[in-house]
């Protein structure tokens, strides 16, 4: 689903100090560490990742500045997941209550922060553009979509090996990377790159899996259920963690981003949380006043039309707009009045209108003479 606000995740105001951010994270990290929640480990792991990402951004001056200015777009557009956590000092926090940060880093990226870590590439993120009806945005909905993607091979459990056997890569000797040294006079230039033989794993497969040909993933068309929240708006991005492309050789999967687009509605225009509806009423009702039955997304309501209502008059019906995705508070419905002019009149109707027009002309002449 769409990322929550980092300050909200940590329970802080936007002017929180660094010490307050650290103190809030320390408290939540201990509460939601998976080892502290053995009976609810899956939910705890997701919450722990969420609060750790919030801390990694807000505890770094540059990342916090970008986030305060641009929101999640300022972070997601500039940093990979590993970049977000790089350079953040977690060690002193976890030492204080006995957890090893190496295990935590492995939770995010599949490798330890200390010592050698595999250079496995996380799978690509995917994007799916979905059109929904206004009613779906109003009440929420479940939608099924079919996504073609690479998924972890079930035959080898993503290892790429038919029998699980691997050996140390002879090219990098298990390091996962290779160094190139170039000399220029007294200067030596050393560059490090991912090993092209083992793709950074440090291991090569003895017997490749026949189902995935040693890649650890297979191409599938998968049916996925997407929960559309109440208050979904045009351009909303829903993030489904781990539903993107699977990485090679058991590397973590990317995420799936579902981008919401609202279909044009025949009766309502959308203006933020507010809705605008055009209602045609008869000339007599506009002149004399009365009541009009107005359609809303919840059903019909009655609108009182005051005498002398003019074309283009706007009336507000409170609380009949769209709900806010965070608070649930609803916008308003604005009803714009249009006067319906009949195309076909009976003889009697024509006589009445001529009589009305004549009386109106007489009244104008009377006031001119006065």
N, C-alpha and C positions, 0 to 999 in steps of 0.2 A: 504494500500500500504506500501512499505518498508519505515521505519523511515528515516526522513531527518537528516542531521548532526545537532547536537545541537548548535554548533557555528553559523552555517548558519541560523538556525531558529531565533536566537537572533541578527543576523547581526553583529557578533563579530569575531575578529581574535583569533587564538588559544592561544595567549599570553595575552589575556584580563585579567585585574585585577578584583578582587572581586567587587570593587566599580563600575567598568564599566559593569560587568555582572548584578549587581543589578539595575543600572540605565537603562540599556537596557530593562530588564524585566519590570520595573515599567512603562515605556513608552508603551510597547506592551500590558501589562496586562490591562491597562486603555483603550487602543484602541479596544481590542478584547473581553472585558468582555461582556457576553451575554446581560446583562442589558443595555449596551450601544448600542446594535445592535438588537432592537426588530424586525426589518424587515428582518433580516438575522440571526436569532438566532442559527439555526442549524450549519451553517458554522462557526459562531463566537465561538460556544461552542467547536468545534473540534480544531480550531486555539488556543483557550485559553488553552485547555488541553495540546496541543503540546508545547506551550511556557512555561507553568508552569512546565512540566516535564523536559524541557531543563534547566530551572533555578534550579529546585530541584537537578539535577545532578551536574551542573557546580558550584553551590554555596557551595557544600560539598567537602572538600579536598579529602577524600578517594574515593568518587564516581567519581570525576573528574579525579583522577589519573588512575583509572581503565578504564574510558572511553577514555582518551588520549592514553592509551597503547593498548587497545583491541577493541575500538569502541563499538557499541551497544551490542556486544556479552559479553563484560565485565560487562555490567549492567544487561541485561536480564537474563544472566545465574546465577546471584548472588542475585538479589533483586526481590521481588514481587512488584506489583504496589504500595501497601501501604508502603512497606519498602523504596521505592524511595522517598516518600514524608515525611516519618517519621523523625522528628527532624529538619525539615526546618522551619525557622521562617518567615512566610508570614505576620504575624499580622501587623507589623509596616508599611509594604508596603500598605496594603489595608485600614488601618485606615487613611492613608494620603489622600485617595480620596473617603472615605465613604463606602467601601464595607465590608461586614462581611465575614471573612474567613470560618466560619461554613457553609455558603451556598456554597462556592467553594468546600470545602471538600465533601459535599453531592453530588456535580456534579460528582466527581470521584468514590466514594465508597458507595453512598446511605446512609450516616450517618454523623452527625455533628462531628467536631473535638473537640468541647467543650462539657462537660457533657457526658451522657451515649450514646454510639454508638453501634448499633447492630453488632453482630458477624456473620453476614451472609456471607457465603462462595461464592465468585465469581465463576462463571462457569468455567469449564476446557477449556484451549486452545485446538484447534484441528490443525492437520497437514495434508496437502494433497500434494502428490508428482505428479507434472504434467510434461509430456513430450511435448515439442513443437518443431516445425520445425524451421530450421534456418531462413526461410523467415518470420516467426512470430516474431523472435527476431529482424529482420532487420526493419520491417515495423510496428510492433505492431499488436495486434489482440484482439478480444473478444472471450473468451472461456466459454462455459457452463459446469459446473460440478454438480454432484449430491452428496450431503453430508448428510449422516445419522447423526442426532444430536438431542439433547434435545432442544426444543424450548419453550418459554413462553406459558403456556396454554391460549388459546383464550377464553375458557369458563369462567374462573375465573380471567383473566388478570394477571395471575402469583401469585395470593394471596394464592391459595390452598384452599380457602373457597368457598363453594357453594353459600352462601348468603352474604359474606363479613364480617360476624361476627366473632370476636375473643374475647378471655378473657385473663386476666393476667395469666402467667404461674405459677401454684401453687408450682412448684419445686424451681424456682429461684426468685419468686415474682416480675417478670418483669425486673430483672437486666440483663438477658441474659447470666449470668455466675454464677458459684457456686464456693464457697471457701471450701477447705479442710484444717483443722487445725490439726497439729500433734505436740505433746509436747515431749521433750526429756530433762528431768531435768528442768533446768531453761530456756531452749531455746524453742521457739515456731516457727514452720515452717508452713507458709501459702502458699498454692498453689491455683491458679485460673485456672479454665477450663471452656470451653463452656458448657452451660447447655445441657445435653443429651435429655431433654424433649422437649424443644422448639428450639434446635439447634441455640441458641444465639439470637433469635428474641425477647424474652421476652413475647411473646404471643403464645397461643395455639388456634387451630382452633376448633370451636364448631361443624360445619357441613362440613366435607371434600368434595371438589369438586369431582364428580363422574368421570369426564373425566381424571383427573390427580391423583386421589386418595390422594389429599391433598399436593402433592409435588410442585404444581405450574408450572409444566412443562410436556410436552408430547414428545414422540419419533416420529420424522418425517424424511422423506427423502426429502430434499429441493434442488431445482434447483437454483444454484447461478451463476451469470455472473462475470467472472474475467477479468479485463482489463490487458492485457499484454503490458507493455510499450515498446517503441522502445529502443533497446539496452539491452533488457533482456539477462542475461548471465547465464551460468550453475551455479547452487547453489544459485541464487537470491531468497530471501524470501520476498514474498508479504504479507503484513499484512492487513487483513480485519477486522476492529474493530467490536466487537459485534456479529460476525458470528460464534463464537464457541458455546460451550454448555451453555444453560441458567442455571443460578444458581437456587437453590431451594428457594421456598417461596418468589419469586420476586427479588432475589439477581441478581446483574449485570451479563451479559453474558461474557464469555471469548472471545478470538479472534481466527480467523482462519488464519493459516499461510500456504500459497501456495508456495511450494518449486519448483523452475523451473529446469528442466533438458533438455538439448539440444539433440535432436536426431542426430545421425550420418548422415552426408550429403554425397550423392554419389560423389559430385564434389568438395567439399571444406572441408579443415581442419581448425579448429578454433584455433587461437593463440592470446588470449586476444581480442583486437579489430581488429586484422589482420586476413586475410584469406589466405590460401595457396591452389593453384590449379595446378594440373599437366596437361600440354598440350603436346600432341604428335604432332610432325611435321615430314615431310618427310626428307630424307637425302638430296635431292637436295635443299630444302628450307633452311636447316641448313647450307649447304655449300655455296649457292649463295645469301642467304638473301631473304627477301620478307615480306609478311604480313600474320598475323594469326588472325582469328576471335576468340576472347576470351569471353566465357560466364561469366557474373557476375550476382549478385543477382538483378541488375537493368536492365539487358539486355546485348546485345553483344557490345563489343568494339574492336577496331583494335589495334593490337600490332605489332610494326615493329621488324622484326627479322634481326639482322645484319649478314652479311656474316661470315662464319666460326663459327657459334654458336655451342658450344659443349654440349653434354648430361649433364644434371644437372645444366646448367646455370639458373640463377634466375633473373627475371625481376620484377620491382615494378610498379604497376599502382596505383597512389595516389588517396586516397579518395574513394576507392571501397570496403573498408572493412565494419565492423559493426559500428553503431553509439554508442558513449558514452551515457550511460543512463542519465547522468546529463547535459552534455554540448551539446550533439547532434553531436559533432565533430566525423568524421568517420576515421577509420583506413585505412590501405592499403591492396591491393590484391597483393600477390606475386605469380608469374607464374613460375613454375619449368618446364624446357624443357626436354622432353624425345624424342629420335629419333625413329621414327616408322620404323621398318624393315619389308618389305613385305614378306609374306610367299610364295606367288606364283608370279613368274615372267614370262613374255612372252619371247619368244626366242630372240626378238629384244632387250629387256631390259637386258637380260643376256649378249648379245654381247657387248652392250654399257658399262656395268660394267666391263667386262673382258678387254675391250679396255682401260677403265679408270685405271684399276689396272696395266695394262702393261705400260702405260705412267708413272704412279707413280713409278714403279720399274726402268724404264729407267732413270728417273730423279735422283733417289737415286744413281744409278751406276755412273752417270755422275759426281755427286758431290763427290763421293768417289775417283774417278780418279783424280779430281782436287786437 
